Amino acid sequence: MPVIIQSKERYQGSVTPQALNSETTVIEITGASDDYIVEGYISLSALQSGDTLIVKEYIAVDGVNYFTFLTMPYNGPVSDPVIRFHAKTLLYNMKYKVTITQTAGTIRSFPYGFIIEVLGTV
């Protein structure tokens, strides 16, 4: 059975933590009409000397409880500032979330772009 991309949705913007040590959601997908693929990018080019940031990626495999998939700490400035979140294929009821927590320095804004592709069949 051939699989097609039934629909896609773009998430693009900039995220700014409200305070130091406050986990801030960049993107959260709480399920789709069918199985889906998610991938995207965040730019850490705003990080300066003394700034530290933790980026986390979560997946709720059971569709309810988030578990950490990946934790990445960064200290500014970053020589290669673009983070790529590689494509993940998730079941329709699985949840996906990316967060940032700035732990030191001056609060910064971080541009991001993600795409969600909902699968279908012919």
N, C-alpha and C positions, 0 to 999 in steps of 0.2 A: 504494500500500500504506500503510494507516494505521499511524502509529507511536504506541506507548503507553509509559508508564512501567511497566516490568516490576517494578522493586523500588527501594527507596530505603534509604539508610543515613545516619544522622546521626553526626557527629563533633563532640563538644562537650567543652570542658574549659578548662584553663588551662596555659600553657607558661611555664617559667622557665629561662632560660639557666643553665648550670652555672658559667660564668665569663665575664668580659669577653672579647670577641673570639673567642668560641666559637660557631660556627654551629650552631643548634639547630633541629631539624625540628619544625614545628607539625603538619603533616599530610603523608602520603605515600600516594598511591594507585598501586599497581603493576599496574593493569589490572583488567578486569572481565569478566563472562561475555558481555557485548555492548557496543556503543558506549555511552558514558555522558556525562552532564553533571555538572560540578562547579562549585559556587559557595559563597561563605562570607564570614565577617567576622572581624576581629580588633579588639579594643579596645586602644588605646594610652593610655587614661585614667590609667594608673599612672605615666606618664613625668613626671618632675619636672625642674626647672632643673638643667642639667648632665648629664642623661641623653641619650645618643644611641643610636639604634637603626637598623639596616638590615633591611628586609623584602625578601625575594626570592621570586620565583615562578619555578618551573622546569617545563619540559615536555620529555619524551623523545618526540619525534615518531617516531623510528624504533623506539620501544619498548625501547631499551637506554641510549642516551646522553642524559643531562640537559643541556639548554642553558637559559641564563637567558632568561626571557620578560620579566621586569620587575624592576627594582631601585628601591626607594624608601627614601631616607634620611629620618630624623625626628630633630628636636631637641626635647626636652621643655621645658616642657609643650606639648601640642598642643591648639589651639583646637577642632578638629573631630576627636575621637579615634577614631572608628570608620572602619576601612578596609574597603571592600567589594571582594571579588574577584568580578568579574562572571562570569556563566555562560560556561563553555567546553565545547564539545562535542568529545569526544575519541573516537578509535577504541578498540576494546576492548583493544588491546595497548599503547596509549600510556600513559606514566607521567606523574604530576602530583605536584608537591611545593611546599610553602611553608615557608620557613625565616625565622628571625630571628637577628640577631647584635647584641647590645648591646655598643657600643664604648666607652662612658664612663658614669660615674655609678654609682649604686647598683643592683645587680641587682634587677629587678622581675619580676612575674608578669603575663601578658597573657592574658585570656580570649579564647576563639575559638569559633566555631560554623561548621561546613561541612555541606553535604548533597551526597550523590552519588546521582544518579538513573540507574539502568541502563535503557536503552531496550529495547523489544521490538516485535514486530509482531503484528497481529491476524490 
